[in-house]
Amino acid sequence: MTVITPVRSRCPADLVAGIRAATREHADWQRTAELVAAELASHLPEPGVLTDEERAGGPDDYRCHVLHAEPDGSFSVTVMVWRPGQVTAIHDHVTWCVFGVIQGAEYEELYALSADQSHLVEVGRNQNHVGEVSGFAPPGDIHRVRNHGDGVAISVHVYGADITRLGSSIRRIYDLPVLASAGS
């Protein structure tokens, strides 16, 4: 199980202000993710936002450090730390999500649920490197993230909810067979 630890007050103020402005647009989730991604790209923190110990990660599972949770619950900013080989389950989210890589690389596998909901189909793969920022919104956000590099990978994630209240950003974990896409 992923460990979530609060390390609030280290989130850059300009990032928080930019995310507040983006979420106050009251756009749909996809547009909000795009607006927040632009803010994260402009204010992407360095790995030093975490202590040396936090940047080391955990031996058993990736770590989630909460830098900021907006008091009204509209968003939270976290930093994920992935040691080599650590991976999430295939999952989707309760709300929009934006992420930016600040150390190493994250490998992401994207999936779609079959029409009869009996299996998943792999629909894409991405390798995200330092400085790359992306975002998505449900539906269509089924994925798995892993660090398949030799060093620690670190990324900043912004969620459209207070994950300290929810306990996680994950809506559903998918334990279904995965079929390769027709183009594979």
ZIBELGI-V95232 format. One record per residue. N is the residue number from 1. RES is the residue in three letters. PSI is psi in radians with two decimals (999 if undefined). Layout:
n->N res->RES psi->PSI
n->N res->RES psi->PSI
This chain:
n->1 res->MET psi->2.38
n->2 res->THR psi->2.40
n->3 res->VAL psi->2.22
n->4 res->ILE psi->2.14
n->5 res->THR psi->2.40
n->6 res->PRO psi->2.28
n->7 res->VAL psi->0.69
n->8 res->ARG psi->2.89
n->9 res->SER psi->0.01
n->10 res->ARG psi->0.05
n->11 res->CYS psi->2.26
n->12 res->PRO psi->2.28
n->13 res->ALA psi->-0.64
n->14 res->ASP psi->-0.55
n->15 res->LEU psi->-0.82
n->16 res->VAL psi->-0.78
n->17 res->ALA psi->-0.73
n->18 res->GLY psi->-0.72
n->19 res->ILE psi->-0.71
n->20 res->ARG psi->-0.81
n->21 res->ALA psi->-0.74
n->22 res->ALA psi->-0.76
n->23 res->THR psi->-0.42
n->24 res->ARG psi->-0.15
n->25 res->GLU psi->-0.36
n->26 res->HIS psi->0.72
n->27 res->ALA psi->3.02
n->28 res->ASP psi->2.97
n->29 res->TRP psi->-0.72
n->30 res->GLN psi->-0.79
n->31 res->ARG psi->-0.68
n->32 res->THR psi->-0.76
n->33 res->ALA psi->-0.69
n->34 res->GLU psi->-0.76
n->35 res->LEU psi->-0.76
n->36 res->VAL psi->-0.65
n->37 res->ALA psi->-0.69
n->38 res->ALA psi->-0.69
n->39 res->GLU psi->-0.75
n->40 res->LEU psi->-0.73
n->41 res->ALA psi->-0.63
n->42 res->SER psi->-0.43
n->43 res->HIS psi->0.54
n->44 res->LEU psi->2.09
n->45 res->PRO psi->2.93
n->46 res->GLU psi->2.85
n->47 res->PRO psi->-0.43
n->48 res->GLY psi->-0.07
n->49 res->VAL psi->-0.34
n->50 res->LEU psi->2.74
n->51 res->THR psi->2.90
n->52 res->ASP psi->-0.75
n->53 res->GLU psi->-0.76
n->54 res->GLU psi->-0.67
n->55 res->ARG psi->-0.31
n->56 res->ALA psi->-0.43
n->57 res->GLY psi->-3.09
n->58 res->GLY psi->2.63
n->59 res->PRO psi->-0.49
n->60 res->ASP psi->-0.52
n->61 res->ASP psi->2.83
n->62 res->TYR psi->2.75
n->63 res->ARG psi->2.54
n->64 res->CYS psi->2.02
n->65 res->HIS psi->2.13
n->66 res->VAL psi->2.03
n->67 res->LEU psi->-0.58
n->68 res->HIS psi->2.40
n->69 res->ALA psi->2.07
n->70 res->GLU psi->2.31
n->71 res->PRO psi->-0.56
n->72 res->ASP psi->0.05
n->73 res->GLY psi->0.12
n->74 res->SER psi->-0.38
n->75 res->PHE psi->2.85
n->76 res->SER psi->2.66
n->77 res->VAL psi->2.19
n->78 res->THR psi->2.85
n->79 res->VAL psi->2.19
n->80 res->MET psi->2.36
n->81 res->VAL psi->2.15
n->82 res->TRP psi->2.06
n->83 res->ARG psi->2.81
n->84 res->PRO psi->2.35
n->85 res->GLY psi->-0.21
n->86 res->GLN psi->2.50
n->87 res->VAL psi->2.62
n->88 res->THR psi->2.89
n->89 res->ALA psi->2.86
n->90 res->ILE psi->2.23
n->91 res->HIS psi->2.96
n->92 res->ASP psi->-3.08
n->93 res->HIS psi->2.78
n->94 res->VAL psi->-0.27
n->95 res->THR psi->-3.08
n->96 res->TRP psi->2.73
n->97 res->CYS psi->2.50
n->98 res->VAL psi->2.45
n->99 res->PHE psi->2.68
n->100 res->GLY psi->2.35
n->101 res->VAL psi->2.28
n->102 res->ILE psi->-0.14
n->103 res->GLN psi->2.42
n->104 res->GLY psi->-2.55
n->105 res->ALA psi->2.58
n->106 res->GLU psi->2.42
n->107 res->TYR psi->2.26
n->108 res->GLU psi->2.32
n->109 res->GLU psi->2.28
n->110 res->LEU psi->2.47
n->111 res->TYR psi->2.77
n->112 res->ALA psi->2.54
n->113 res->LEU psi->2.33
n->114 res->SER psi->2.77
n->115 res->ALA psi->-0.64
n->116 res->ASP psi->0.04
n->117 res->GLN psi->0.45
n->118 res->SER psi->-0.27
n->119 res->HIS psi->2.98
n->120 res->LEU psi->2.65
n->121 res->VAL psi->2.23
n->122 res->GLU psi->2.21
n->123 res->VAL psi->-0.05
n->124 res->GLY psi->2.91
n->125 res->ARG psi->2.49
n->126 res->ASN psi->2.52
n->127 res->GLN psi->2.08
n->128 res->ASN psi->2.18
n->129 res->HIS psi->3.02
n->130 res->VAL psi->2.28
n->131 res->GLY psi->-0.25
n->132 res->GLU psi->2.36
n->133 res->VAL psi->2.43
n->134 res->SER psi->2.90
n->135 res->GLY psi->2.86
n->136 res->PHE psi->2.95
n->137 res->ALA psi->2.54
n->138 res->PRO psi->2.70
n->139 res->PRO psi->3.03
n->140 res->GLY psi->0.40
n->141 res->ASP psi->0.51
n->142 res->ILE psi->2.18
n->143 res->HIS psi->3.01
n->144 res->ARG psi->2.43
n->145 res->VAL psi->2.47
n->146 res->ARG psi->2.81
n->147 res->ASN psi->1.88
n->148 res->HIS psi->0.31
n->149 res->GLY psi->-3.10
n->150 res->ASP psi->-0.26
n->151 res->GLY psi->3.12
n->152 res->VAL psi->2.38
n->153 res->ALA psi->2.45
n->154 res->ILE psi->2.36
n->155 res->SER psi->2.62
n->156 res->VAL psi->2.30
n->157 res->HIS psi->2.36
n->158 res->VAL psi->2.21
n->159 res->TYR psi->2.56
n->160 res->GLY psi->0.71
n->161 res->ALA psi->2.87
n->162 res->ASP psi->1.77
n->163 res->ILE psi->-0.24
n->164 res->THR psi->-0.51
n->165 res->ARG psi->-0.69
n->166 res->LEU psi->-0.47
n->167 res->GLY psi->-0.31
n->168 res->SER psi->2.81
n->169 res->SER psi->-0.09
n->170 res->ILE psi->2.26
n->171 res->ARG psi->-0.87
n->172 res->ARG psi->2.45
n->173 res->ILE psi->2.32
n->174 res->TYR psi->2.03
n->175 res->ASP psi->1.11
n->176 res->LEU psi->2.75
n->177 res->PRO psi->2.58
n->178 res->VAL psi->2.22
n->179 res->LEU psi->2.52
n->180 res->ALA psi->2.60
n->181 res->SER psi->2.82
n->182 res->ALA psi->-0.48
n->183 res->GLY psi->-0.01
n->184 res->SER psi->999
